[in-house]
Amino acid sequence: MKKILIVNASKRRKGNSYTLESKLVEELQGKAEVTTFHIGEKDVRACLACDACKRQHTPNCIQKDDYTALIPAMDACDAMLILSPVHWDQFPAQLKAVLDRTYSFMDFTQPDMSMATRKDKKVGGFFFAGFGPVDVYTNLIEANLKNFATAGFTSCKTHVAGNANVPGSIMEKPEDLKAADEMVEWLLA
Ligand SMILES: Cc1cc2nc3c(=O)[nH]c(=O)nc-3n(C[C@H](O)[C@H](O)[C@H](O)COP(=O)(O)O)c2cc1C
């Protein structure tokens, strides 16, 4: 069974990221081995930019916090699904902290700059925005998701669901739900 890592970057337990997570986890039962990481409840601090990780050939980070457990989970999964709100046109701060910390996977001695065990993994980013513009956000988020290539996630897909301020409203949006199912199918393929 494929190993899917779900990274949820929302703080709203009844919000749309959590609502979609519950639905997808249920749907994935028996189809994938799912691990969830709720960034909003974790302590992932900013990258120290100390370069200690550049003096070794493992993706470990000397700053010990909840990112420590995320390193092997990211390295061992087949695909990662990020569920997240848009905050001020971009990644919420805690998700950006996770992205910054994947600098620990960067290896300047490798042609592709990565020391990830596998470099053929997929990342899907399913984002929620209160307003939009959804097309602009899709491009911005995709540009950010591409940086997860350093951790071995070399293909990515993005979907932004707009008009999503009301907690749980995703359940009344058939087109966004269809996009979520298609993203999961792609991650499992
Ligand atoms: C700090 C903050 C910044 C936000 N910035 C934006 C924004 O720039 N554009 C937008 O469309 N919605 C913005 N929103 C609204 C959220 O993206 C929206 O409510 C989203 O659906 C929340 O997802 P969740 O329910 O999974 O937490 C912001 C919300 C917060 C709390």
The ligand as a Tripos MOL2 file, in Angstrom:
@<TRIPOS>MOLECULE
LIG
   31    33     1     0     0
SMALL
NO_CHARGES

@<TRIPOS>ATOM
      1 C1         -4.4410   35.5180    8.7320 C.3       1 LIG1
      2 C2         -5.3830   35.2330    7.6010 C.ar      1 LIG1
      3 C3         -5.0750   35.7030    6.3480 C.ar      1 LIG1
      4 C4         -5.9210   35.4230    5.2730 C.ar      1 LIG1
      5 N1         -5.5740   35.8770    4.0470 N.ar      1 LIG1
      6 C5         -6.3620   35.6120    2.9880 C.ar      1 LIG1
      7 C6         -6.0060   36.0560    1.6790 C.ar      1 LIG1
      8 O1         -4.9720   36.6880    1.4730 O.2       1 LIG1
      9 N2         -6.8510   35.7560    0.6590 N.ar      1 LIG1
     10 C7         -8.0040   35.0390    0.8320 C.ar      1 LIG1
     11 O2         -8.7130   34.7900   -0.1500 O.2       1 LIG1
     12 N3         -8.3600   34.5830    2.0640 N.ar      1 LIG1
     13 C8         -7.5740   34.8510    3.1420 C.ar      1 LIG1
     14 N4         -7.9160   34.3760    4.3860 N.ar      1 LIG1
     15 C9         -9.1220   33.5380    4.5180 C.3       1 LIG1
     16 C10        -8.7730   32.0400    4.5310 C.3       1 LIG1
     17 O3         -7.9460   31.7010    3.4520 O.3       1 LIG1
     18 C11       -10.0700   31.1930    4.4350 C.3       1 LIG1
     19 O4        -10.9250   31.4950    5.5040 O.3       1 LIG1
     20 C12        -9.8010   29.6930    4.3600 C.3       1 LIG1
     21 O5        -10.9460   29.0690    3.8370 O.3       1 LIG1
     22 C13        -9.4920   29.0750    5.7100 C.3       1 LIG1
     23 O6         -9.2250   27.7000    5.5370 O.3       1 LIG1
     24 P1         -9.4580   26.6760    6.7570 P.3       1 LIG1
     25 O7        -10.9270   26.6940    7.0400 O.co2     1 LIG1
     26 O8         -8.9980   25.3730    6.2650 O.co2     1 LIG1
     27 O9         -8.6290   27.1920    7.9040 O.co2     1 LIG1
     28 C14        -7.1100   34.6580    5.4750 C.ar      1 LIG1
     29 C15        -7.4120   34.2050    6.7690 C.ar      1 LIG1
     30 C16        -6.5680   34.4810    7.8120 C.ar      1 LIG1
     31 C17        -6.9140   33.9700    9.1930 C.3       1 LIG1
@<TRIPOS>BOND
     1     1     2 1
     2     2     3 ar
     3     2    30 ar
     4     3     4 ar
     5     4     5 ar
     6     4    28 ar
     7     5     6 ar
     8     6     7 ar
     9     6    13 1
    10     7     8 2
    11     7     9 ar
    12     9    10 ar
    13    10    11 2
    14    10    12 ar
    15    12    13 ar
    16    13    14 ar
    17    14    15 1
    18    14    28 ar
    19    15    16 1
    20    16    17 1
    21    16    18 1
    22    18    19 1
    23    18    20 1
    24    20    21 1
    25    20    22 1
    26    22    23 1
    27    23    24 1
    28    24    25 2
    29    24    26 1
    30    24    27 1
    31    28    29 ar
    32    29    30 ar
    33    30    31 1
@<TRIPOS>SUBSTRUCTURE
     1 LIG1         1 GROUP 0 **** ****
